Amino acid sequence: MFNIRSLVLSLVASLACLSFSTADNVTYDSNALIINGERRIIFSGSIHYPRSTDAMWPDLIQKAKDGGLDAIETYIFWDRHEPQRRKYDFSGNLDFIKFFQLIQDAGLYVVMRIGPYVCAEWNYGGFPVWLHNMPGIQLRTDNQIYKNEMQTFTTKIVNMCKAANLFASQGGPIIIAQIENEYGNVMTPYGDAGKAYINWCAQMAESLNIGVPWIMCQQSDAPQPMINTCNGFYCDNFTPNNPKSPKMFTENWVGWFKKWGDKDPHRTAEDVAFSVAKFFQFGGVLNNYYMYHGGTNFGRTSGGPFITTSYDYDAPLDEYGNLNQPKWGHLRQLHASIKLGEKILTSSTRSDRNISSSVTLTTFSNPTTGGRFCFLSNTDASNDATIDLQTDGKYFVPAWSVTILDGCNKEVYNTAKVNTQTSVFVKEQNEKENAQLSWVWAPEPMRDTLQGIGKFKANLLLEQKATTVDFSDYLWYMTNVETDQTSSLYNITLHVNTKGHVLHAFVNKRYVGSQWATNGQSFVLEKPISLKSGTNTITLLSATVGLKNYDAFYDTVPTGIDGGPVYLIGSGNATTDLSSNLWSYKVGLNGEMKRLYNPTFSSRGKWRTFDQASIGRRMTWYKTSFKTPSGVDPVVLDLQGMGKGQAWVNGQSIGRFWPSFIAGNDSCSETCDYRGAYNPSKCVENCGNPSQRWYHIPRSFLSSDTNTLILFEEIGGNPEQVSVQTVTIQTICGHANEGSTLELSCQGGHIISEIQFASYGNPGGKCGSFTQGLWNVSNSILLVERACIGMESCSIDVSAKSFGIGDATNLSARLAVQALCSND
Ligand code: GAL
């Protein structure tokens, strides 16, 4: 029956929402975000709070601010905050309220992407695995059980922010909030239920009355007033689905993530800058770098399968929080250059003139003030262009670059002309006490599981994550097989079909082999075995390495042996199917349950003296102590020589390790051409080396003196090669063109101790191999030494005048410098 009362009530409610979300201090139109009446373009960067430590936050935020950002973006990580249903954790580096307050204290804004599905190469896309086990639940679709959970969590987060006055509408830093994440990319297979779900997400979000705009990324059908936004390497062609919405680039991927076995991704500073400049050239309002600081997947937080512990991402701040130069500095200059035009860009009409098929001049002009601001882009991937703009000047625009013209007649920036230093970091072991770590070891207690003794039984092969609820990476599957005198006992193949990710097999307490697929997916383990007459015990240990985080229905993708089948194949292919045997199960390792990783409890382990026979043992715990390296440089653990496992410092997990997983030997090349569209296999580095050799130990995990390091080694390694090191800036290089300023800096309290190369003239080469050109001012080194030696940073005016050769304005001179940084 038509109910007029409820219609009126809901109309009143939605009008209330409407006025709330538009009347407060963050509004927008197609040209600008309008914050407290000011028309703004916004540079933002992703820093995910649990991927660093709370002790690192102030420095990261300050470096983001110094890099010219206006805002910091983060997801909210549901699985970490609600590890068990209705039991919450907001402590330590999960204290996002403190993170937001620090951002506000620094004078920056927050873009809060609640999700709560986040993707993010994060375990299970940020969903707590207990969700998966709720009867009748279906995730990310029109399912009441799921929607209740999502709404409860989202509401809790919003209420926490409201209680701390964190929304801009309350005077706080949050200017934008996001609901869901890239649902549009995977929506089709969910059919009508998907459409109903996304509409519900919008209504649910709106009903929370946060007083700032909501966004949905990669959602071209986002219902109003949700603003749909773009993610990718380039978003200049993107148009929001409402002409009144601002054009926002929520994820400008500055590099890429890495999986075990991958090479190191590298996206050049020139190409990131090109993407950003083109975005603003064609009407962009907000650009967010994904990631600005990638950080570390501590513990078992990495997604999967097979995402590495490092989430460096080739971001402007590296995994440890150091400036990744020249990327950080080149983008900083870009921000400053675009900001010169902020007033004009946000209040003008735009006109594009195609000068050629690849060169476009875009002019923003404000009819009231007469102000102009221009972008001149050359999208040709190989041909440079020289463009004559008549009275506005003549410009050399390299291939695949954008020139920014203040007033449309003064070049202030070109995305391909890098005037920022390159910094080279080295990893060093300096403490003499740490030169030779002394180890003890303890075997993982496996008496029970090797005998087939578990905690519960079932007549089938269970799916792993539903069984472990991701309490551990490990699940034991054990069964007994009876053989009589007539059975053949030799030349038998144990055949196990598994959905992954890693499998170890034992028969009658003896190890028979291990296997995994290089991409972390389904595979078959086949190992020759012998049986004995009577009862035989088959023990299979399945390990997950990060739960899948992306795709339609990704949450239902099985892990572990899940249905198998598991066969014994004898002579003549006689096959015994063990899949519906009685299987015994145990979740996790005994060492994990005993907390052998924690110094407080590690005495529960049977630690033994280390000798040559302690090397290469699978399923083994290793323990040592080390001294905290002096100084403030970031600390890393070099795990070269180890196989696969997890590492803890003073009881805190620094993540999974797998240095024996070597990156392929192909497709790394000495040179990297920034020109042409980027993809993650372009410009890769580190071929033929461990995909991750070093593991970050945040300084806040360390005591003032001695620390306990504990490793669990699953497949065999040599701890004698392990070492504790610091990441120290060593060489800095810079080059700058006539008329500009060369700035050099050894960050973190280091000083410039030697100028190894300096040439004002036309030097060639690159950092590490600079050469003098045909002409060179002979006392270049001396002049640079005078300005820089003993300083943490210095700046040099690159001009003929300051190099003592008069007013040589016709010379297209450059200055190249290579310097050494040291502690004192
Ligand atoms: C996007 C996603 C992010 C992250 C990124 C790749 O699709 O929204 O969370 O996963 O891809 O790093």
Residues whose N, C-alpha, C, O or C-beta is under 5 A from the ligand:
A	BS01	GAL	V118 C119 A120 E121 E182 F257
